[in-house]
Amino acid sequence: MTTVTVLHPGSMGAAVAAQVVAAGHEVLWVPDGRSEATRERAVQAGAVAVDSLATALHRSSVVLSICPPQAAEDVATLVAGHDFAGVYVDANAINPQRMKYIAGEVCPGTVVLDGAIFGPPPGGLRTARLYLAGDQQAVGIVEELFKGTHVEPRRASGDIGSASALKMAFASYQKAARTLAGVAHALATTHGVGAELTAEAESMASSILSDPDYLPSVAARAWRWAPEMEDVAETLRAADLPTEIAEATVAVLARWEQDKDRYDLPVAVALAHLHGRGAGSP
């Protein structure tokens, strides 16, 4: 049995903690300063309350940090202040630079793993994926925590920062797409065509992110799409809706101006042009 400290049992943290408990391990948490809702989640997860962070860290060989992303450094600093020498998994949605800072500057004496959680809080019929990057022996220790559970550990293809980069890449699409959907529906509703917009959307393929081979055709048509998005921005402005996403799209499409009608452009080159690189291979 491995003893694990979970910081802190929010909806995702408590669900992950419950999976560790279900696998036969002990989960500790520190109730000091936490809300009643957090206490209820911890109890339901089967976590054991202890009197202090020092006690929890002394008894634990693994720490799972699952907290609001803005608190990631503060939580890591608290753990580092107790000279924790076990495995520290930062599973927060933070950028690779912050992850590398935590691993290299905040917790220099700790084995830090870069973690990224995908999917809903696990349990019942719900499964989450936990990508891990860093020391491979430590990754193996964490993998054992979730054997036979609804958390599926996966090894990221890279070192510290790669799991966080994967999370940022996915979130950049997922969060922006849902936000853009809100703006699109608000605009359609303003003009009384909300039902028609939904019907058109239902006829579209939903695998845009999973089909990067499609991107060269986007680059090839960027010269036509950019002016259209400028008109979209004007339409949004007239409806007193946010124009920033449309204007940002115009700026991105401008990086593909050189690719007009180049439908045979390799995917790697199309992606390189978004970095502002030359027309050759990246």
C-alpha contacts under 8 A as a table, 3 or more apart, distances in Angstrom:
res1	aa1	res2	aa2	distance
1	M	24	G	6.49
1	M	25	H	4.97
1	M	26	E	6.95
2	T	25	H	5.25
2	T	26	E	6.29
2	T	60	S	7.57
2	T	61	S	7.02
2	T	62	V	7.88
2	T	145	L	7.57
3	T	25	H	6.11
3	T	26	E	4.68
3	T	27	V	5.86
3	T	28	L	7.34
3	T	59	R	6.74
3	T	60	S	4.79
3	T	61	S	6.11
3	T	62	V	6.84
4	V	25	H	7.56
4	V	26	E	6.12
4	V	27	V	4.79
4	V	28	L	6.06
4	V	60	S	5.12
4	V	61	S	6.28
4	V	62	V	4.87
4	V	63	V	5.62
4	V	64	L	7.29
5	T	27	V	5.63
5	T	28	L	4.65
5	T	29	W	5.74
5	T	56	A	6.20
5	T	57	L	6.90
5	T	60	S	6.13
5	T	62	V	6.43
5	T	63	V	4.74
5	T	64	L	6.24
6	V	9	P	6.51
6	V	13	G	6.98
6	V	17	A	6.77
6	V	27	V	6.80
6	V	28	L	6.35
6	V	29	W	5.67
6	V	63	V	5.92
6	V	64	L	4.86
6	V	65	S	6.17
6	V	66	I	7.27
7	L	13	G	7.42
7	L	29	W	6.77
7	L	30	V	7.90
7	L	63	V	7.39
7	L	64	L	6.09
7	L	65	S	4.83
7	L	66	I	5.87
7	L	67	C	6.72
7	L	75	V	7.76
8	H	13	G	6.10
8	H	14	A	7.69
8	H	29	W	7.16
8	H	65	S	6.77
8	H	66	I	5.98
8	H	67	C	5.90
9	P	12	M	7.08
9	P	13	G	4.30
9	P	14	A	4.24
9	P	15	A	7.85
9	P	17	A	7.46
9	P	29	W	7.69
9	P	38	T	6.21
9	P	41	R	6.74
9	P	42	A	6.03
9	P	66	I	7.48
10	G	13	G	4.97
10	G	14	A	5.58
10	G	38	T	6.19
10	G	41	R	7.25
10	G	66	I	7.82
10	G	67	C	7.26
11	S	14	A	5.49
11	S	15	A	6.27
11	S	41	R	7.36
11	S	121	P	6.85
12	M	15	A	5.16
12	M	16	V	6.17
12	M	66	I	7.35
12	M	120	P	7.69
12	M	121	P	4.93
12	M	122	P	7.77
13	G	16	V	5.17
13	G	17	A	6.02
13	G	66	I	5.43
13	G	67	C	7.43
14	A	17	A	4.92
14	A	18	A	6.12
14	A	41	R	5.93
14	A	42	A	5.92
14	A	45	A	5.81
15	A	18	A	5.12
15	A	19	Q	6.58
15	A	45	A	6.66
15	A	121	P	5.50
15	A	122	P	5.71
15	A	123	G	6.80
16	V	19	Q	5.19
16	V	20	V	6.56
16	V	121	P	7.04
16	V	122	P	6.50
16	V	151	V	7.28
17	A	20	V	5.12
17	A	21	V	6.31
17	A	27	V	6.58
17	A	45	A	6.16
17	A	46	G	7.82
17	A	47	A	7.05
18	A	21	V	5.05
18	A	22	A	6.06
18	A	44	Q	7.82
18	A	45	A	4.27
18	A	46	G	6.24
18	A	47	A	7.46
19	Q	22	A	4.90
19	Q	23	A	6.29
19	Q	122	P	7.58
19	Q	123	G	7.47
19	Q	146	F	6.71
19	Q	149	T	5.82
19	Q	150	H	6.69
19	Q	151	V	7.03
20	V	23	A	5.18
20	V	24	G	6.84
20	V	25	H	5.80
20	V	26	E	7.46
20	V	27	V	7.14
20	V	145	L	5.77
20	V	146	F	5.92
20	V	149	T	7.75
21	V	24	G	5.26
21	V	25	H	4.98
21	V	26	E	5.92
21	V	27	V	6.41
21	V	45	A	7.44
21	V	46	G	6.48
21	V	47	A	7.45
22	A	25	H	7.28
22	A	149	T	7.20
23	A	145	L	6.66
23	A	146	F	6.32
23	A	147	K	6.58
23	A	148	G	6.83
23	A	149	T	6.59
25	H	145	L	7.21
26	E	47	A	7.26
26	E	48	V	7.63
27	V	46	G	7.46
27	V	47	A	4.90
27	V	48	V	6.07
28	L	47	A	5.43
28	L	48	V	4.75
28	L	49	A	5.87
28	L	50	V	6.67
28	L	56	A	6.21
29	W	42	A	7.66
29	W	47	A	6.46
29	W	48	V	6.16
29	W	49	A	5.14
29	W	50	V	6.24
29	W	53	L	7.96
29	W	56	A	6.94
30	V	49	A	5.71
30	V	50	V	5.50
30	V	51	D	6.44
30	V	52	S	5.88
30	V	53	L	6.11
30	V	56	A	7.37
31	P	34	R	5.33
31	P	39	R	6.74
31	P	49	A	6.34
31	P	50	V	7.34
31	P	51	D	7.59
32	D	51	D	7.47
32	D	52	S	7.38
34	R	38	T	6.21
34	R	39	R	7.05
35	S	38	T	5.18
35	S	39	R	6.39
36	E	39	R	4.93
36	E	40	E	6.24
37	A	40	E	5.13
37	A	41	R	6.31
38	T	41	R	5.11
38	T	42	A	6.16
39	R	42	A	5.12
39	R	43	V	6.21
40	E	43	V	5.17
40	E	44	Q	6.19
41	R	44	Q	5.16
41	R	45	A	6.12
42	A	45	A	5.04
42	A	46	G	6.34
42	A	47	A	5.33
42	A	48	V	7.77
43	V	46	G	5.19
43	V	47	A	5.88
43	V	48	V	7.59
44	Q	47	A	7.70
50	V	53	L	7.73
50	V	55	T	6.75
50	V	56	A	6.42
51	D	55	T	6.78
52	S	55	T	5.28
52	S	56	A	6.45
53	L	56	A	5.01
53	L	57	L	6.06
53	L	79	V	7.91
54	A	57	L	5.28
54	A	58	H	6.05
54	A	82	H	6.51
55	T	58	H	5.16
55	T	59	R	6.37
56	A	59	R	5.38
56	A	60	S	6.10
57	L	60	S	5.03
57	L	61	S	7.50
57	L	63	V	7.75
57	L	79	V	7.75
57	L	82	H	7.65
57	L	84	F	6.44
58	H	84	F	7.67
60	S	63	V	7.10
60	S	86	G	7.58
61	S	85	A	7.87
61	S	86	G	4.82
61	S	87	V	6.27
62	V	86	G	5.71
62	V	87	V	4.71
62	V	88	Y	5.92
62	V	89	V	7.53
62	V	142	V	7.86
63	V	86	G	7.65
63	V	87	V	6.26
63	V	88	Y	4.83
63	V	89	V	6.02
64	L	88	Y	6.29
64	L	89	V	4.95
64	L	90	D	6.41
64	L	91	A	6.98
65	S	72	A	7.63
65	S	75	V	7.43
65	S	76	A	7.87
65	S	88	Y	7.46
65	S	89	V	6.00
65	S	90	D	4.98
65	S	91	A	5.83
65	S	92	N	6.93
66	I	90	D	6.93
66	I	91	A	5.52
66	I	92	N	5.57
67	C	71	A	6.61
67	C	72	A	6.71
67	C	92	N	6.32
68	P	71	A	5.65
68	P	72	A	7.01
68	P	92	N	7.07
68	P	93	A	7.98
69	P	72	A	5.37
69	P	92	N	5.56
69	P	93	A	5.56
69	P	94	I	5.86
70	Q	73	E	7.63
71	A	74	D	5.30
71	A	75	V	6.15
72	A	75	V	5.34
72	A	76	A	6.21
72	A	90	D	7.60
72	A	92	N	6.79
72	A	94	I	7.82
73	E	76	A	5.06
73	E	77	T	5.99
73	E	98	R	7.97
73	E	102	I	6.46
73	E	106	V	7.50
74	D	77	T	5.06
74	D	78	L	6.31
75	V	78	L	5.19
75	V	79	V	6.45
76	A	79	V	5.17
76	A	80	A	6.08
76	A	102	I	6.90
76	A	106	V	6.68
76	A	107	C	6.94
77	T	80	A	5.01
77	T	81	G	6.05
77	T	106	V	5.87
77	T	107	C	7.18
78	L	81	G	5.15
78	L	82	H	7.01
79	V	82	H	5.54
79	V	83	D	7.09
79	V	84	F	6.29
80	A	83	D	5.18
80	A	84	F	5.90
80	A	106	V	6.73
80	A	107	C	5.32
80	A	109	G	7.76
80	A	110	T	7.54
81	G	84	F	7.71
83	D	109	G	7.15
83	D	110	T	7.82
84	F	109	G	7.50
84	F	110	T	6.28
85	A	109	G	6.18
85	A	110	T	4.76
85	A	111	V	6.92
86	G	110	T	6.02
86	G	111	V	6.17
87	V	110	T	6.49
87	V	111	V	4.86
87	V	112	V	5.90
87	V	113	L	7.18
87	V	138	A	6.52
88	Y	110	T	6.72
88	Y	111	V	6.03
88	Y	112	V	4.73
88	Y	113	L	6.08
89	V	112	V	5.90
89	V	113	L	4.74
89	V	114	D	6.18
89	V	115	G	6.11
90	D	99	M	7.80
90	D	112	V	7.30
90	D	113	L	6.29
90	D	114	D	5.55
90	D	115	G	5.46
90	D	116	A	7.96
91	A	114	D	6.56
91	A	115	G	4.09
91	A	116	A	4.96
91	A	117	I	6.44
92	N	115	G	6.96
92	N	116	A	6.39
92	N	117	I	7.70
93	A	116	A	6.65
93	A	164	S	6.70
93	A	167	K	6.55
93	A	168	M	7.27
94	I	98	R	6.44
94	I	99	M	6.71
94	I	164	S	6.15
94	I	167	K	7.99
94	I	168	M	7.35
95	N	98	R	5.51
95	N	99	M	6.37
95	N	161	G	7.57
95	N	164	S	5.70
95	N	165	A	6.30
95	N	168	M	6.42
96	P	99	M	4.92
96	P	100	K	6.11
96	P	160	I	7.70
96	P	161	G	4.25
96	P	162	S	6.85
96	P	164	S	5.30
96	P	165	A	5.55
97	Q	100	K	5.21
97	Q	101	Y	6.20
97	Q	161	G	7.03
98	R	101	Y	4.98
98	R	102	I	6.21
99	M	102	I	5.19
99	M	103	A	6.26
99	M	114	D	6.77
99	M	160	I	7.13
99	M	161	G	5.78
99	M	164	S	7.14
100	K	103	A	5.07
100	K	104	G	5.87
100	K	105	E	7.98
100	K	160	I	6.31
100	K	161	G	6.04
101	Y	104	G	5.20
101	Y	105	E	5.28
101	Y	106	V	6.60
102	I	105	E	5.62
102	I	106	V	4.67
102	I	107	C	5.99
103	A	106	V	6.29
103	A	107	C	5.46
103	A	108	P	6.41
103	A	110	T	7.92
103	A	111	V	7.93
103	A	112	V	5.54
103	A	113	L	7.77
103	A	160	I	7.77
104	G	107	C	6.28
104	G	108	P	5.37
105	E	108	P	5.78
107	C	110	T	5.42
107	C	111	V	8.00
107	C	112	V	7.35
108	P	111	V	7.99
111	V	135	D	7.41
111	V	138	A	7.40
112	V	134	G	7.13
112	V	135	D	7.86
113	L	132	L	6.49
113	L	133	A	5.77
113	L	134	G	5.10
113	L	135	D	6.96
113	L	138	A	7.55
113	L	139	V	7.31
113	L	160	I	6.83
114	D	132	L	5.62
114	D	133	A	5.04
114	D	134	G	6.35
114	D	160	I	5.46
114	D	161	G	6.22
114	D	162	S	7.53
114	D	163	A	5.93
114	D	164	S	6.65
115	G	130	L	6.55
115	G	131	Y	5.47
115	G	132	L	4.63
115	G	133	A	6.57
115	G	163	A	5.74
115	G	164	S	6.69
116	A	130	L	5.63
116	A	131	Y	5.12
116	A	132	L	6.75
116	A	163	A	5.59
116	A	164	S	5.92
116	A	166	L	7.74
116	A	167	K	6.03
117	I	128	A	6.77
117	I	129	R	5.70
117	I	130	L	4.61
117	I	131	Y	6.44
117	I	167	K	7.73
118	F	128	A	5.62
118	F	129	R	5.08
118	F	130	L	6.46
118	F	167	K	7.79
119	G	122	P	7.82
119	G	127	T	6.78
119	G	128	A	4.64
119	G	129	R	6.46
120	P	126	R	6.63
120	P	127	T	6.94
120	P	128	A	6.00
121	P	126	R	7.08
121	P	127	T	7.47
121	P	128	A	6.68
122	P	125	L	7.85
122	P	126	R	4.97
122	P	127	T	4.85
122	P	128	A	5.46
122	P	150	H	5.62
122	P	151	V	6.42
123	G	126	R	5.16
123	G	127	T	6.60
123	G	150	H	6.01
126	R	150	H	6.88
127	T	150	H	4.73
127	T	151	V	5.82
127	T	152	E	7.28
128	A	150	H	6.44
128	A	151	V	4.96
128	A	152	E	6.18
129	R	151	V	5.69
129	R	152	E	4.69
129	R	153	P	5.81
129	R	154	R	6.84
130	L	151	V	6.66
130	L	152	E	5.96
130	L	153	P	4.62
130	L	154	R	5.92
131	Y	153	P	5.84
131	Y	154	R	4.64
131	Y	155	R	5.52
131	Y	156	A	5.63
131	Y	163	A	5.91
132	L	139	V	6.54
132	L	153	P	7.13
132	L	154	R	6.20
132	L	155	R	5.03
132	L	156	A	5.54
132	L	163	A	6.05
133	A	136	Q	7.73
133	A	139	V	7.23
133	A	155	R	6.18
133	A	156	A	5.36
133	A	157	S	7.50
133	A	158	G	6.34
133	A	159	D	5.24
133	A	160	I	5.44
133	A	161	G	7.36
133	A	162	S	6.56
133	A	163	A	5.91
134	G	138	A	7.65
134	G	139	V	7.02
134	G	158	G	7.75
134	G	159	D	5.04
134	G	160	I	5.14
135	D	138	A	5.36
135	D	139	V	6.23
136	Q	139	V	4.86
136	Q	140	G	6.23
137	Q	140	G	5.08
137	Q	141	I	6.53
138	A	141	I	5.04
138	A	142	V	6.49
139	V	142	V	5.22
139	V	143	E	6.14
139	V	155	R	7.73
140	G	143	E	4.97
140	G	144	E	6.37
141	I	144	E	5.35
141	I	145	L	6.86
142	V	145	L	5.19
142	V	146	F	7.17
143	E	146	F	5.66
143	E	147	K	6.64
143	E	153	P	5.74
144	E	147	K	5.28
146	F	149	T	5.33
146	F	150	H	7.63
146	F	151	V	5.99
146	F	152	E	7.02
146	F	153	P	7.26
149	T	152	E	7.31
156	A	159	D	7.74
156	A	162	S	6.51
156	A	163	A	5.68
157	S	162	S	6.92
158	G	161	G	7.74
158	G	162	S	5.29
158	G	163	A	7.70
159	D	162	S	5.78
160	I	163	A	7.22
161	G	164	S	5.21
161	G	165	A	6.01
162	S	165	A	4.91
162	S	166	L	6.20
163	A	166	L	5.09
163	A	167	K	6.38
164	S	167	K	5.01
164	S	168	M	6.18
165	A	168	M	5.02
165	A	169	A	6.04
166	L	169	A	5.13
166	L	170	F	6.20
167	K	170	F	5.23
167	K	171	A	5.95
168	M	171	A	5.03
168	M	172	S	5.87
169	A	172	S	5.23
169	A	173	Y	6.85
170	F	173	Y	5.51
170	F	174	Q	6.06
171	A	174	Q	4.86
171	A	175	K	5.39
171	A	176	A	7.59
172	S	175	K	5.90
172	S	176	A	5.91
173	Y	176	A	5.31
173	Y	177	A	5.66
173	Y	209	L	7.73
174	Q	177	A	5.27
174	Q	178	R	6.28
175	K	178	R	5.34
175	K	179	T	6.18
176	A	179	T	5.01
176	A	180	L	5.95
177	A	180	L	5.03
177	A	181	A	6.08
178	R	181	A	4.94
178	R	182	G	6.41
179	T	182	G	5.15
179	T	183	V	6.59
180	L	183	V	5.08
180	L	184	A	6.11
180	L	245	I	7.23
181	A	184	A	4.99
181	A	185	H	6.11
182	G	185	H	5.31
182	G	186	A	6.12
183	V	186	A	5.06
183	V	187	L	6.17
183	V	241	L	7.20
183	V	242	P	7.36
184	A	187	L	5.20
184	A	188	A	6.19
185	H	188	A	5.01
185	H	189	T	5.92
185	H	194	G	6.20
185	H	197	L	7.40
186	A	189	T	5.14
186	A	190	T	6.17
186	A	241	L	7.87
187	L	190	T	5.11
187	L	191	H	6.68
187	L	236	L	6.70
187	L	239	A	6.91
187	L	241	L	7.38
188	A	191	H	5.31
188	A	192	G	6.13
188	A	193	V	5.01
188	A	194	G	4.82
188	A	197	L	6.76
189	T	192	G	4.83
189	T	193	V	5.73
189	T	194	G	4.71
190	T	193	V	7.77
190	T	239	A	7.12
191	H	194	G	7.84
193	V	196	E	5.29
193	V	197	L	6.32
194	G	197	L	5.17
194	G	198	T	6.40
195	A	198	T	5.20
195	A	199	A	6.27
196	E	199	A	5.03
196	E	200	E	6.21
197	L	200	E	5.19
197	L	201	A	6.16
198	T	201	A	5.06
198	T	202	E	6.23
199	A	202	E	5.19
199	A	203	S	6.79
200	E	203	S	5.37
200	E	204	M	6.88
201	A	204	M	5.31
205	A	208	I	7.17
207	S	210	S	5.22
207	S	211	D	6.24
208	I	211	D	5.42
208	I	212	P	7.48
208	I	214	Y	7.90
209	L	212	P	6.62
211	D	214	Y	5.89
211	D	215	L	7.95
212	P	215	L	5.47
212	P	267	V	7.19
213	D	216	P	6.87
213	D	267	V	6.19
214	Y	217	S	5.81
214	Y	218	V	6.98
215	L	218	V	5.00
215	L	219	A	6.37
215	L	267	V	6.63
215	L	270	A	7.15
216	P	219	A	4.96
216	P	220	A	6.08
216	P	262	R	7.38
216	P	263	Y	5.79
216	P	264	D	7.04
216	P	265	L	5.63
216	P	266	P	6.82
216	P	267	V	5.89
216	P	270	A	5.85
217	S	220	A	4.94
217	S	221	R	6.32
217	S	261	D	7.95
217	S	262	R	7.53
217	S	263	Y	5.16
218	V	221	R	5.24
218	V	222	A	6.02
219	A	222	A	5.09
219	A	253	L	7.37
219	A	256	W	5.24
219	A	257	E	7.58
219	A	259	D	5.87
219	A	260	K	6.99
219	A	262	R	7.64
219	A	263	Y	7.90
219	A	270	A	6.65
220	A	223	W	7.37
220	A	256	W	7.42
220	A	259	D	5.22
220	A	260	K	4.51
220	A	261	D	4.33
220	A	262	R	5.01
220	A	263	Y	5.58
221	R	224	R	5.45
221	R	225	W	6.16
221	R	260	K	6.19
221	R	261	D	6.34
222	A	225	W	4.84
222	A	226	A	5.87
222	A	253	L	5.27
222	A	254	A	7.17
222	A	256	W	6.05
222	A	257	E	6.29
222	A	259	D	7.85
222	A	260	K	6.95
223	W	226	A	5.83
223	W	227	P	7.44
223	W	253	L	7.40
223	W	254	A	7.55
223	W	256	W	7.59
223	W	257	E	5.63
223	W	260	K	6.22
224	R	227	P	6.08
224	R	228	E	6.78
225	W	228	E	5.06
225	W	229	M	6.18
225	W	253	L	7.48
226	A	229	M	5.11
226	A	230	E	6.34
226	A	249	T	7.48
226	A	250	V	4.94
226	A	253	L	5.94
226	A	254	A	7.15
227	P	230	E	4.94
227	P	231	D	6.49
227	P	250	V	7.62
228	E	231	D	5.15
228	E	232	V	6.28
229	M	232	V	4.66
229	M	233	A	6.15
229	M	246	A	5.82
229	M	247	E	7.22
229	M	249	T	7.12
229	M	250	V	6.18
230	E	233	A	5.05
230	E	234	E	6.42
230	E	246	A	7.06
230	E	247	E	6.80
230	E	250	V	6.83
231	D	234	E	4.97
231	D	235	T	6.17
232	V	235	T	5.04
232	V	236	L	6.16
232	V	246	A	6.64
233	A	236	L	5.09
233	A	237	R	6.09
233	A	243	T	5.13
233	A	244	E	7.86
233	A	246	A	5.46
233	A	247	E	6.41
234	E	237	R	4.99
234	E	238	A	6.20
234	E	243	T	7.74
235	T	238	A	5.19
235	T	239	A	6.41
236	L	239	A	5.09
236	L	240	D	6.23
236	L	241	L	5.00
236	L	242	P	6.48
236	L	243	T	5.89
237	R	240	D	4.98
237	R	241	L	5.68
237	R	242	P	6.89
237	R	243	T	6.21
238	A	241	L	7.56
242	P	245	I	7.44
243	T	246	A	5.54
243	T	247	E	6.20
244	E	247	E	5.08
244	E	248	A	5.98
245	I	248	A	5.06
245	I	249	T	6.17
246	A	249	T	5.04
246	A	250	V	6.47
247	E	250	V	5.12
247	E	251	A	6.53
248	A	251	A	5.03
248	A	252	V	6.33
249	T	252	V	5.08
249	T	253	L	6.10
250	V	253	L	5.13
250	V	254	A	6.22
251	A	254	A	5.21
251	A	255	R	7.16
252	V	255	R	5.60
252	V	256	W	7.55
252	V	274	L	7.25
253	L	256	W	5.40
253	L	257	E	6.91
254	A	257	E	5.24
255	R	258	Q	7.50
255	R	273	H	6.26
255	R	274	L	5.78
255	R	276	G	6.73
256	W	259	D	5.34
256	W	260	K	7.42
256	W	270	A	7.58
256	W	273	H	6.50
256	W	274	L	7.16
257	E	260	K	5.95
259	D	262	R	5.36
259	D	265	L	7.83
262	R	265	L	5.52
265	L	269	V	6.75
265	L	270	A	6.62
266	P	269	V	5.39
266	P	270	A	6.43
267	V	270	A	5.11
267	V	271	L	6.22
268	A	271	L	5.19
268	A	272	A	6.09
268	A	281	S	7.05
268	A	282	P	6.83
269	V	272	A	4.85
269	V	273	H	6.27
269	V	279	A	7.04
269	V	280	G	6.78
269	V	281	S	5.43
269	V	282	P	6.23
270	A	273	H	5.33
270	A	274	L	6.95
271	L	274	L	5.34
271	L	275	H	7.08
272	A	275	H	5.23
272	A	276	G	6.80
272	A	277	R	5.69
272	A	278	G	7.69
272	A	281	S	7.50
272	A	282	P	5.61
273	H	276	G	4.92
273	H	277	R	5.17
273	H	278	G	6.64
273	H	279	A	7.02
274	L	277	R	7.37
277	R	282	P	7.31
278	G	281	S	7.90
278	G	282	P	8.00
